[in-house]
Amino acid sequence: MNAKLPKSAPSWVDPDDAPEVTTAWVASADLYAGEKLVRRGRPPKSSTKVLTTLRLDPDVVAGLRATGSGWQTRVNDAMREWLKTHSAV
């Protein structure tokens, strides 16, 4: 295809067309205490989970997934309970 493509719109924007500064916009801005960025939201957990690969039989995975949302957490809890009774330490 040798036809010319249509010209694209110019990328320059008039600064007078900037959006209005609203209370909602200010509320979503980053908050700094001096030079330090103050993080919003839930604080990080003291202990995070470790990503690992575990190979299970397909019927086991299907059965676990069939228990509904949160099945991975329930597997984690079940393994923790098993370790309490089978720990070598």
N, C-alpha and C positions, 0 to 999 in steps of 0.2 A: 504494500500500500504506500503510494507516494504522495498522498494528499497532505496538505499542510494542516497541522492541528490548530484549533482555535486558540487565540491568545488567552492566557490565564489572567485572573484579576490581579491588580497590583497588590504587593504585600504591605505597602505603607498605609498606616492608619493615622488619621488626624488625632492628635492628642486631646483635642477638645471633645472627641467622641468617647472618651474613657468612661467606664461605668461609674455610676454614682457610689460614693462611699456610704454604706449603710451600716446599721448596728450589727446585722447578721454577718456582714463581711468582716467587720472588726473583730467580732467574736470568734471567727474562724482563723484569725491571724496567729502566727507563732508568738509565744510569750517568752520574753527573756528576763532573767534576773541578773543584771550586770551583763557579763559576756556569756553566761550559761543559758542554754535553751531549756525551758521548763517543759517537761514532757506531760502530755495530757493522757487521760484514759487510765486503764487498769495498770497498776505498777507491775513490773516484771516479777515472775515467780522466783523464789529462792532456789528451787531445784527444777530444772527442766527435764523433759523426757529425752531419751536418746533414740535417734532414728536408727533402726536396724532392719535387716531382712530375715524373715523366718519362713521357711518352706513348710507348708502344711498340705495334707491331702485335700483334694477338691471337695469331698463330702463334708469334711470338718469345717472348712471355710464357709460352705453353703449353709450348714447348720448354724454356725455362729452369726452369719449375716441375717439369717431368718429370724433371729431373736430381736431384730429391730435396731434402731439408732442407738449408738453408744456401745455396740458390741465389742469394740476394741478396748474400751475402758473396763468392761466386765472381764475380758480375757486378762488384762493386766492385774485386776483385783484377784482373780482366781489363781494366777501364777504366784502372786504375793502370798496368798494363803497357803498354797502348796509348799512354798519355800519355808514357811514357819514350821511346818511339821517334818520337812525332809532336809533341813539345813544340816550340813556337816560341821558347822562351827559350833 
